[in-house]
């Protein structure tokens, strides 16, 4: 059996060696169009890889010239060499427009990125801008590291964004990190395995929990898993709560709904799937650290459905040539609730509250959120852009990627669950979810324990 490492946290990047693998695969997608996109940039050139940050050439700030302003941007890797593949041409374009701003890119590792940012801010060494994740917005606000930009960007600057994209990048009405990249997640089917179960993958629709569990019973007869449910996959839990017609948190973020029916039904679904061996037992983990190295039964062709992102129809087939990839469908618990594919999440450019040059930093943000530059970035990085015009005019994905985005993008949700206590919820809930699925605690006991602890955190933060 081939064992693949897998990333479980689809609402935010999780450090793992599989991240590097996935992004190298994504880069294969982008390289197919690399020269075409590079030609559109005009100044972009392919050069040898280097580790040093990319910045502007030295400028003359002697008498008669204006003084240079320097800004530092922290980004995180999408390819094996973002400085050359992704940023070189964009930086040249920015410096051509902003001759008195010297922008320097530092590509940081994904692992420990939040802690490194907080430590840098506390030490007075934070970058001016960083590549921020939507699920951590409340922590950025609480720790005082992020600068609201609502009054620094015009309506024209933000004209291409959908309302949900603005909402996902905002907190309590303030825009904090205009998005440049989205993570469109949704279900997919392993077509070859469905054929073994005498199911036509071209017409198969598993859009309710009853249909999924009917599929699970059939899959079990062949020794296949239905899906993979990590007890520390917070994004999966809140998505299924929305499938059940509920939310985890109140709109004002003052109380949780863990003991309400949608949360109870969701955890009971997990218990049912674990008890019947419809999901791998090794995913009942007890800590965040245990996420790394878990097997990927989807890529080893032992799992019939999976929640996937963006270019999975290309990258997963390239990783596993025997896979027959079919797009799945948004889901609801009974068919009466609004169908859901996943949570709106993504990356955006955030200005640090500690920046000594916020005006220059805003110029970088303004430049990078233009539709043509978002499109260029995502083409080269192999990721999915935000924005209506961006997608229609400046993004040319594989046909199956576009089908995934068009099918699942409209069924993503963005509300308080997307940016309330994301990291804290995962840490508090994971051990309780584990206890429930292993039969150590009842569903009600686990959820009551969670509610007590989470509500105490909410009260402390109020």
TAQUI-V28097 format. One record per residue. N is the residue number from 1. PHI is phi in radians with two decimals (* if undefined). PSI is psi in whole degrees, -180 to 180 (* if undefined). OMEGA is omega in whole degrees, -180 to 180 (NA if undefined). Layout:
BEGIN
N:PHI:PSI:OMEGA ; N:PHI:PSI:OMEGA
END
This chain:
BEGIN
1:*:128:176 ; 2:-1.34:131:180 ; 3:-1.97:122:-178 ; 4:-1.97:143:173 ; 5:-1.36:151:-175 ; 6:-2.39:148:173 ; 7:-1.68:127:-177 ; 8:-1.78:-21:-173 ; 9:-1.60:89:-175 ; 10:-1.40:-13:178 ; 11:-1.48:1:179 ; 12:-3.07:152:-176 ; 13:-1.16:137:176 ; 14:-2.07:134:-178 ; 15:-1.18:127:178 ; 16:-2.95:155:177 ; 17:-1.12:-25:180 ; 18:-1.20:-21:176 ; 19:-1.09:-46:178 ; 20:-1.07:-43:179 ; 21:-1.05:-46:-178 ; 22:-1.11:-42:-177 ; 23:-1.27:-31:173 ; 24:-1.09:-40:178 ; 25:-1.15:-41:177 ; 26:-1.07:-37:-180 ; 27:-1.14:-29:174 ; 28:-1.08:-36:178 ; 29:-1.15:-46:-176 ; 30:-1.19:-33:-176 ; 31:-1.19:-25:177 ; 32:-1.00:-31:-179 ; 33:-1.95:13:-173 ; 34:-1.04:-50:-177 ; 35:-1.16:-36:179 ; 36:-1.11:-46:180 ; 37:-1.18:-42:180 ; 38:-1.05:-39:178 ; 39:-1.08:-36:177 ; 40:-1.16:-30:178 ; 41:-1.29:-25:178 ; 42:1.43:-63:-174 ; 43:-1.54:-7:-174 ; 44:-1.18:135:177 ; 45:-2.33:145:177 ; 46:-1.56:122:-178 ; 47:-2.20:173:179 ; 48:-1.16:149:180 ; 49:-1.11:144:176 ; 50:-2.56:156:-176 ; 51:-1.66:-17:-176 ; 52:-1.27:151:177 ; 53:-1.05:148:175 ; 54:-1.58:132:-180 ; 55:-2.54:179:180 ; 56:-1.28:154:173 ; 57:-1.17:156:180 ; 58:-1.05:142:-178 ; 59:-2.08:154:179 ; 60:-1.46:112:178 ; 61:-1.95:28:177 ; 62:-1.29:-179:-179 ; 63:-0.92:135:-179 ; 64:1.66:-15:177 ; 65:-1.98:154:180 ; 66:-1.42:147:180 ; 67:-1.15:145:178 ; 68:-1.41:144:171 ; 69:-1.94:131:-178 ; 70:-1.85:138:173 ; 71:-2.31:147:178 ; 72:-2.03:134:-180 ; 73:-2.07:128:172 ; 74:-1.69:125:174 ; 75:-2.13:174:-178 ; 76:-2.30:147:-164 ; 77:-1.23:136:169 ; 78:-1.97:-21:180 ; 79:-2.28:-179:178 ; 80:-1.33:-11:179 ; 81:-2.74:76:-177 ; 82:-1.08:-33:-176 ; 83:-1.02:-42:-179 ; 84:-1.58:-46:-174 ; 85:-1.24:-42:-172 ; 86:-1.76:-47:-165 ; 87:-1.71:-21:-171 ; 88:-0.97:-53:-179 ; 89:-1.19:-37:179 ; 90:-1.13:-41:178 ; 91:-1.13:-40:178 ; 92:-1.08:-41:177 ; 93:-1.13:-41:179 ; 94:-1.12:-45:-178 ; 95:-1.19:-29:176 ; 96:-1.14:-33:179 ; 97:-1.51:-35:-175 ; 98:-2.05:78:-173 ; 99:-1.17:-19:-177 ; 100:-1.81:11:176 ; 101:-2.08:122:177 ; 102:-1.74:107:-179 ; 103:-1.74:132:-180 ; 104:-2.16:128:-180 ; 105:-1.72:131:171 ; 106:-2.10:118:179 ; 107:-1.52:111:-177 ; 108:-1.66:158:175 ; 109:-1.26:151:177 ; 110:-1.14:-41:-175 ; 111:-1.10:129:178 ; 112:1.20:20:-173 ; 113:-1.12:-39:-179 ; 114:-1.15:-47:-178 ; 115:-1.08:-39:179 ; 116:-1.14:-40:178 ; 117:-1.11:-47:-179 ; 118:-1.08:-42:-180 ; 119:-1.14:-41:179 ; 120:-1.12:-40:179 ; 121:-1.12:-42:-180 ; 122:-1.14:-30:-179 ; 123:-1.59:2:-178 ; 124:1.28:25:-177 ; 125:-2.15:23:-178 ; 126:-1.23:152:173 ; 127:-1.20:170:176 ; 128:-1.35:-32:-176 ; 129:-2.47:146:172 ; 130:-2.49:161:-180 ; 131:-1.46:98:-169 ; 132:-1.71:155:-178 ; 133:-1.88:136:-175 ; 134:-1.07:-35:-174 ; 135:-1.21:-12:-177 ; 136:-1.85:9:-178 ; 137:-0.91:-48:-178 ; 138:-1.02:-38:179 ; 139:-1.18:-39:177 ; 140:-1.04:-42:-180 ; 141:-1.18:-48:-177 ; 142:-1.05:-39:-177 ; 143:-1.50:-3:175 ; 144:1.21:33:-177 ; 145:-1.81:-5:-173 ; 146:-2.08:140:-178 ; 147:-1.76:121:175 ; 148:-1.06:142:-175 ; 149:-2.15:11:-178 ; 150:-0.96:-43:-176 ; 151:-1.56:5:-179 ; 152:-1.90:-11:178 ; 153:-2.08:140:-177 ; 154:-1.53:170:176 ; 155:-1.06:-35:178 ; 156:-1.15:-38:178 ; 157:-1.04:-33:-172 ; 158:-1.86:10:-170 ; 159:-1.10:-27:-174 ; 160:-1.49:-9:-176 ; 161:-1.39:143:169 ; 162:-1.32:157:179 ; 163:-1.01:-40:-179 ; 164:-1.14:-31:179 ; 165:-1.27:-35:174 ; 166:-1.20:-43:-179 ; 167:-1.09:-41:-178 ; 168:-1.15:-24:-177 ; 169:-1.76:12:-175 ; 170:-2.12:164:177 ; 171:-2.57:125:-178 ; 172:0.88:41:175 ; 173:1.48:-4:-179 ; 174:-1.81:128:176 ; 175:-1.30:129:-174 ; 176:-2.02:-34:-172 ; 177:-2.65:84:-180 ; 178:-0.89:128:-174 ; 179:-1.30:149:170 ; 180:-2.17:-13:-173 ; 181:-2.53:136:178 ; 182:-2.05:160:175 ; 183:-2.07:97:-178 ; 184:-1.55:108:-178 ; 185:-1.96:151:180 ; 186:-3.06:168:-176 ; 187:-1.20:152:173 ; 188:-2.42:160:-180 ; 189:-2.07:146:173 ; 190:-1.59:100:-170 ; 191:-1.06:-40:-180 ; 192:-1.10:-39:178 ; 193:-1.20:-38:178 ; 194:-1.09:-39:179 ; 195:-1.08:-38:178 ; 196:-1.09:-25:180 ; 197:-1.65:13:-179 ; 198:1.08:37:177 ; 199:-2.06:130:179 ; 200:-1.40:111:-177 ; 201:-1.15:-23:-179 ; 202:-1.23:-24:-179 ; 203:-2.06:-2:-177 ; 204:-1.18:137:176 ; 205:-2.39:115:177 ; 206:-2.06:84:-171 ; 207:-2.00:8:173 ; 208:-2.32:164:-179 ; 209:-1.18:-36:178 ; 210:-1.10:-42:178 ; 211:-1.12:-40:178 ; 212:-1.09:-43:-178 ; 213:-1.27:-28:171 ; 214:-1.13:-40:176 ; 215:-1.12:-39:-180 ; 216:-1.04:-41:180 ; 217:-1.09:-42:178 ; 218:-1.18:-44:-179 ; 219:-1.07:-37:-178 ; 220:-1.10:-29:180 ; 221:-1.16:-22:178 ; 222:-1.81:2:-179 ; 223:1.42:19:-180 ; 224:-1.74:151:175 ; 225:-1.53:152:174 ; 226:-1.28:-52:-176 ; 227:-2.76:-177:176 ; 228:-2.09:124:-180 ; 229:-2.09:102:173 ; 230:-1.40:135:179 ; 231:-1.19:-8:176 ; 232:-1.91:15:177 ; 233:-1.55:87:-178 ; 234:-1.13:-38:179 ; 235:-1.05:-39:178 ; 236:-1.15:-42:-179 ; 237:-1.11:-49:-177 ; 238:-1.18:-30:176 ; 239:-1.12:-45:-179 ; 240:-1.22:-31:174 ; 241:-1.09:-39:177 ; 242:-1.21:-35:174 ; 243:-1.04:-32:180 ; 244:-1.50:5:174 ; 245:1.54:16:-177 ; 246:-2.23:-174:172 ; 247:-2.32:158:178 ; 248:-1.45:-36:-176 ; 249:-2.09:152:175 ; 250:-1.21:158:-176 ; 251:-1.05:-30:180 ; 252:-1.60:6:176 ; 253:1.05:32:-179 ; 254:-1.78:-25:180 ; 255:-2.46:161:176 ; 256:-1.85:164:-179 ; 257:-2.04:31:-173 ; 258:-1.08:-27:-179 ; 259:-1.66:6:176 ; 260:-1.44:164:-173 ; 261:-0.99:-44:-178 ; 262:-1.01:-41:177 ; 263:-1.22:-41:179 ; 264:-1.11:-44:180 ; 265:-1.10:-37:-180 ; 266:-1.17:-49:-180 ; 267:-1.16:-34:176 ; 268:-1.13:-37:175 ; 269:-1.05:-44:179 ; 270:-1.08:-45:180 ; 271:-1.04:-45:180 ; 272:-1.03:-44:-178 ; 273:-1.20:-37:177 ; 274:-1.21:-44:-178 ; 275:-1.07:-32:-178 ; 276:-1.64:6:-178 ; 277:1.03:32:176 ; 278:-1.45:-13:176 ; 279:-2.28:155:-177 ; 280:-1.18:129:-177 ; 281:-1.12:-27:-177 ; 282:-1.22:-8:178 ; 283:-1.51:0:173 ; 284:-1.46:73:-173 ; 285:-1.62:163:-175 ; 286:-1.97:0:179 ; 287:-2.71:160:179 ; 288:-1.07:-38:-177 ; 289:-1.07:-26:-178 ; 290:-1.34:-5:179 ; 291:-1.16:-34:-178 ; 292:-1.20:136:175 ; 293:1.50:3:177 ; 294:-1.17:143:-179 ; 295:-1.21:151:178 ; 296:-1.90:94:-178 ; 297:-1.27:-17:175 ; 298:-1.15:-48:-179 ; 299:-1.34:-20:175 ; 300:-1.58:10:176 ; 301:1.05:46:176 ; 302:-2.24:15:-176 ; 303:-2.49:129:-168 ; 304:-1.52:-24:177 ; 305:-2.34:158:176 ; 306:-2.73:152:170 ; 307:-1.61:122:-172 ; 308:-2.21:169:-179 ; 309:-2.08:147:161 ; 310:0.70:-103:-171 ; 311:-1.58:21:-178 ; 312:-1.03:-31:-180 ; 313:-1.10:-22:176 ; 314:-1.70:-54:-172 ; 315:-1.17:-38:-179 ; 316:-1.23:-36:178 ; 317:-1.24:-35:176 ; 318:-1.17:-36:178 ; 319:-1.29:-35:-178 ; 320:-2.30:87:-175 ; 321:-1.03:-21:-180 ; 322:-1.45:-3:-179 ; 323:-1.32:134:169 ; 324:-1.79:102:-173 ; 325:-1.53:128:175 ; 326:-2.26:137:178 ; 327:-1.20:137:176 ; 328:-1.55:-158:-173 ; 329:-2.36:149:171 ; 330:-0.97:151:-173 ; 331:-2.19:157:167 ; 332:-2.46:164:-175 ; 333:-1.13:-51:-174 ; 334:-2.07:-9:-173 ; 335:1.73:-12:179 ; 336:-1.57:-27:-179 ; 337:-1.43:165:176 ; 338:-1.15:125:-180 ; 339:-1.10:143:-176 ; 340:-2.29:139:172 ; 341:-1.78:-37:-178 ; 342:3.03:-167:-176 ; 343:-1.81:140:174 ; 344:-1.13:124:177 ; 345:-2.63:163:-180 ; 346:3.01:-168:-178 ; 347:-2.05:145:179 ; 348:-2.50:164:178 ; 349:-1.52:119:-180 ; 350:-1.99:138:176 ; 351:-1.66:131:-180 ; 352:-1.29:143:177 ; 353:-1.11:-21:-179 ; 354:-1.53:-2:-178 ; 355:-1.06:134:176 ; 356:-1.50:-8:-178 ; 357:-2.33:60:-176 ; 358:-1.10:-32:180 ; 359:-1.16:-42:177 ; 360:-1.17:-38:178 ; 361:-1.08:-40:179 ; 362:-1.12:-34:178 ; 363:-1.09:-38:175 ; 364:-1.10:-47:-180 ; 365:-1.05:-47:-179 ; 366:-1.04:-41:179 ; 367:-1.15:-45:-173 ; 368:-1.33:-17:179 ; 369:-1.72:8:171 ; 370:-1.11:143:-178 ; 371:-0.91:-43:-178 ; 372:-1.16:-32:-179 ; 373:-1.44:-34:172 ; 374:-1.08:-44:180 ; 375:-1.07:-44:179 ; 376:-1.08:-48:180 ; 377:-0.96:-50:-175 ; 378:-1.22:-33:175 ; 379:-1.07:-45:-177 ; 380:-1.33:-32:-179 ; 381:-1.48:-13:-178 ; 382:1.27:33:-178 ; 383:-2.13:-179:-175 ; 384:-1.82:127:-177 ; 385:-1.46:169:169 ; 386:-1.78:168:174 ; 387:1.68:139:-178 ; 388:-1.25:-53:-179 ; 389:-1.17:-37:178 ; 390:-0.96:-49:-176 ; 391:-1.19:-34:-176 ; 392:-1.46:-29:-173 ; 393:-1.99:-26:-169 ; 394:-2.18:14:-179 ; 395:-2.34:128:-177 ; 396:-2.26:73:-177 ; 397:-1.38:171:169 ; 398:-1.02:150:-176 ; 399:-1.00:-39:-178 ; 400:-1.24:-30:176 ; 401:-1.16:-44:178 ; 402:-1.09:-39:178 ; 403:-1.09:-42:178 ; 404:-1.06:-48:-178 ; 405:-1.12:-43:-179 ; 406:-1.19:-33:-179 ; 407:-1.35:-44:-172 ; 408:-1.72:-24:-179 ; 409:-0.96:-47:-179 ; 410:-1.18:-15:-178 ; 411:-1.78:14:174 ; 412:-1.47:147:179 ; 413:-1.95:151:176 ; 414:-2.45:108:177 ; 415:-2.63:-162:-176 ; 416:-1.05:-28:-180 ; 417:-1.14:-26:-177 ; 418:-1.27:-20:-177 ; 419:-2.53:39:173 ; 420:-2.10:118:174 ; 421:0.83:43:-176 ; 422:-1.03:-55:-178 ; 423:-1.19:-42:180 ; 424:-1.10:-41:-180 ; 425:-1.08:-42:-180 ; 426:-1.07:-44:-177 ; 427:-1.22:-40:-180 ; 428:-1.28:-44:-172 ; 429:-1.37:-34:-174 ; 430:-0.90:-53:-180 ; 431:-1.12:-34:178 ; 432:-1.25:-39:175 ; 433:-1.07:-42:179 ; 434:-1.04:-45:-180 ; 435:-1.07:-39:-179 ; 436:-1.21:-47:-175 ; 437:-1.26:-22:177 ; 438:-1.62:0:177 ; 439:1.41:11:179 ; 440:-1.36:-30:177 ; 441:-2.36:156:174 ; 442:-1.37:165:177 ; 443:-1.02:-46:-179 ; 444:-1.12:-41:179 ; 445:-1.10:-45:-179 ; 446:-1.09:-45:-177 ; 447:-1.22:-35:177 ; 448:-1.14:-43:177 ; 449:-1.07:-43:179 ; 450:-1.09:-48:-177 ; 451:-1.04:-44:-179 ; 452:-1.04:-44:-177 ; 453:-1.28:-43:-179 ; 454:-1.18:-43:180 ; 455:-1.10:-33:176 ; 456:-1.14:-39:177 ; 457:-1.15:-43:179 ; 458:-1.07:-43:-180 ; 459:-1.12:-38:180 ; 460:-1.15:-34:-178 ; 461:-1.50:-13:-176 ; 462:-1.12:*:NA
END
